[in-house]
Amino acid sequence: MLFCCCRPQSAEGEWRDIYGDPVRPRRSGYERPLDALQVSAWTAIAVLSILHYMLQIPFFVGAQFIAVLVISSVLVALVVCTKVALELYPQQDPAVFRTDLPRLTQDELVPESAEPSTEPCVFCRRFVQVGCKHCSVCDKCVPGFDHHCRWLNSCVGAKNYRLFATFMVVAWVAMAWVAAISLYIIQLMLRDTDSFKRHMRTHAYRSPPQAFPALVFFNFVCLLIAVVGIGSLGKLICFHVYLDITHQSTYEHIVKRREKKRALGEYRRQSGEPEAKGLFSCFELRKRRNFKKHSGNRTNQQVNEMGGDEGREADSPMPPSQRMRNDASVASTGSKDSSGGSLHARVQDVSSVSRGEGFSRSAAHSPARRRKYFPVSESGEEHSSAHLSDSISSRPYEPVQ
């Protein structure tokens, strides 16, 4: 069981999507490659726990020693158990890994064949729950997708969001507890140095006075790690409280902010930025799927179907806003696309995506009308939330009414 969770994915993948690319879904947060931030989180927990148990808890005696030991042990156990549970929790759609169902072809992945409350996924090649998003890092559909957390190397969705909130609160309380103990011991050390050195020789420390500077240093290390954790987790908790009050997910918040930046002309795609090199290259997000490749091919194919100058213009790079204006100019002449539908209707649908109307999870889909899927090629900012350290991944084709 443990080997299956930690095994690396083969280059061939478990199946292939409708584009012929391999699909390598992550089954748990311990499946290689591990994320550097996930390893950093476990390292911080281990270092802080070792220093706390070796240097701080032995300082207390009698009933204080028992109380501090019990409270610390409960908090450490809760943090470790909730983190492991989040990294192992199967939050994907139930249809993703079903072996009793065949992988559907592109012609079979049509809304008319979908059961109620389901929609097609061209990568999983299955009908999944409405509101699922295909994570580019985990390469699988997640119901109620909120974000991909790099500290867990796993997605957070509707199934495990409450557990994720519990983990944040418990971890913050544990950090605050360690910070309080560290401050208490440090002020005793520095206020009466001679008394503390005598305490070192006669109590559980059993250390010579020469070890006093080392004890002060490592207690400051505990305090520093705890303060950083309190600040980071506190900011993250406040952000998710704000999301709950405004009734939106992290993914929806990122999409709205991206649309605002695009409207102000401040949005810049990250695809052309140079990759990190050297020491910081290990902190790069390792995606299993490149949505931009498929969205670019689909956009060029749509423009080439129009013919004429618009088809030739698709060979050169063009921002999405310019492509929409070109489509709109063709639609104004009353021309028809290859399926016989009006191009003007399609341009209206594309405009709804640019306004963010196509990203509503609560939008009802009409069964009498086939949904259209348009590429969302500007996905660069989905991994730019440095203050959260949580990277956002989504399906490239959002349903548009």
Secondary structure, DSSP 8 states (H G I E B T S, - for coil): -HHHHH----TT-SEE-TTS-EE----STTSSS--HHHHHHHHHHHHHHHHIIIIIGGG--HHHHHHHHHHHHHHHHHHHHHHHHHHH---S-TTTT-SSS----TTT--GGG--TTEEEETTTTEEEETT-EEETTTTEEETT--EEETTTTEEE-TTTHHHHHHHHHHHHHHHHHHHHHHHHHHHHHHH-HHHHHHHHHHSTT---GGGHHHHHHHHHHHHHHHHHHHHHHHHHHHHHHHHHHTT--HHHHHHHHHHHHHHTT----STTS----GGGGGGS---S--HHHHHHHHHHHHHHTT-HHHHHHTTS---HHHHHHHHHHHHTTT-B-TTS-BHHHHHHHHHHHHTTGGG-TT----TTS--EEEE----GGGG--TTTTEE----SEEEE-
